[in-house]
Amino acid sequence: MGVCRLLLIISIGLTAIGIGFIYNKLTYVPPLPKLESTWWGPGQPHNVDKSIRPFKINVPKKELDDLNIQLQQVKLTPPLEGIGFQYGFNTDYLKKVVDFWRTKYN
């Protein structure tokens, strides 16, 4: 009886140590690597201007008129019932976006 009890205690202890080891391995968060500051732009690295400044885009009226015509002629299929954006852009919401582009967007 004593040998069985000893083997049971040893196996429980080894199992607990194994579970602790596996838990430690699975929850270990490695340190973040130190990355060099790499310059990907042309020429030598220089200070990047991060300021926000107003700007204007010039688009010919002909292109804007063509875009408006295309937005008026959009044909959208009804979305599947109970489906949001799981299979792509929801066309019910896309109707709102197209309406915003046509009527409210500057």
C-alpha positions as CSV (number, residue, x, y, z in Angstrom):
1,M,0.0,0.0,0.0
2,G,2.8,2.4,0.8
3,V,4.4,2.0,-2.6
4,C,1.2,2.8,-4.4
5,R,0.6,5.8,-2.3
6,L,4.2,7.0,-3.0
7,L,3.8,6.5,-6.7
8,L,0.5,8.4,-6.6
9,I,2.0,11.3,-4.8
10,I,5.0,11.4,-7.2
11,S,2.7,11.2,-10.3
12,I,0.5,14.0,-8.9
13,G,3.6,16.1,-8.2
14,L,5.1,15.5,-11.7
15,T,1.7,16.3,-13.3
16,A,1.5,19.6,-11.3
17,I,5.0,20.5,-12.3
18,G,4.2,19.6,-16.0
19,I,1.0,21.7,-15.9
20,G,2.9,24.6,-14.4
21,F,5.7,24.3,-17.0
22,I,3.2,24.2,-19.9
23,Y,1.2,27.2,-18.4
24,N,4.4,29.2,-18.1
25,K,5.4,28.4,-21.7
26,L,1.9,29.3,-23.1
27,T,1.6,32.6,-21.1
28,Y,5.2,33.9,-21.6
29,V,5.3,37.3,-23.3
30,P,8.6,37.8,-25.0
31,P,10.3,41.2,-24.8
32,L,9.8,43.6,-27.7
33,P,12.7,43.7,-30.1
34,K,14.7,47.0,-30.5
35,L,14.1,48.1,-34.0
36,E,16.4,50.5,-35.8
37,S,15.0,53.7,-37.1
38,T,15.2,53.0,-40.8
39,W,14.8,55.7,-43.4
40,W,12.7,54.5,-46.4
41,G,12.5,57.8,-48.3
42,P,14.7,59.0,-51.1
43,G,18.2,60.4,-50.3
44,Q,19.5,60.9,-46.8
45,P,17.2,60.9,-43.7
46,H,15.8,64.3,-42.8
47,N,13.2,65.7,-40.4
48,V,9.7,64.9,-41.6
49,D,7.1,67.7,-41.5
50,K,4.1,66.4,-39.5
51,S,2.2,69.6,-39.5
52,I,-1.4,69.6,-40.8
53,R,-2.1,72.3,-43.4
54,P,-5.1,73.0,-45.5
55,F,-5.0,72.1,-49.2
56,K,-7.2,72.1,-52.2
57,I,-7.7,69.6,-54.9
58,N,-8.6,70.8,-58.4
59,V,-10.9,68.4,-60.2
60,P,-12.4,69.3,-63.6
61,K,-16.1,69.9,-63.5
62,K,-16.6,67.4,-66.3
63,E,-15.2,64.6,-64.0
64,L,-17.4,65.7,-61.1
65,D,-20.5,65.7,-63.4
66,D,-19.5,62.2,-64.6
67,L,-19.1,61.0,-61.0
68,N,-22.5,62.5,-60.1
69,I,-24.1,60.7,-63.1
70,Q,-22.5,57.4,-62.1
71,L,-23.7,57.8,-58.5
72,Q,-27.3,58.4,-59.7
73,Q,-27.2,55.2,-61.8
74,V,-25.9,53.0,-59.0
75,K,-27.7,49.6,-59.0
76,L,-27.5,47.9,-55.6
77,T,-28.7,44.4,-54.8
78,P,-30.6,44.0,-51.5
79,P,-28.4,42.6,-48.7
80,L,-29.0,39.2,-47.1
81,E,-31.3,39.2,-44.1
82,G,-29.6,39.4,-40.8
83,I,-26.2,39.9,-42.3
84,G,-24.3,43.1,-41.6
85,F,-20.8,43.4,-43.2
86,Q,-19.8,39.7,-42.9
87,Y,-19.9,39.2,-46.7
88,G,-18.7,42.6,-47.8
89,F,-20.1,46.1,-47.7
90,N,-23.8,46.2,-46.6
91,T,-25.8,47.7,-49.5
92,D,-28.3,49.3,-47.2
93,Y,-25.5,51.3,-45.6
94,L,-23.9,51.9,-49.0
95,K,-27.1,53.6,-50.2
96,K,-26.6,56.1,-47.3
97,V,-22.9,56.6,-48.4
98,V,-23.9,57.2,-52.0
99,D,-26.6,59.6,-51.0
100,F,-24.1,61.5,-48.8
101,W,-21.7,61.7,-51.8
102,R,-24.4,63.0,-54.1
103,T,-26.1,65.5,-51.9
104,K,-23.9,66.6,-48.9
105,Y,-20.2,66.0,-49.7
106,N,-18.5,69.2,-50.9
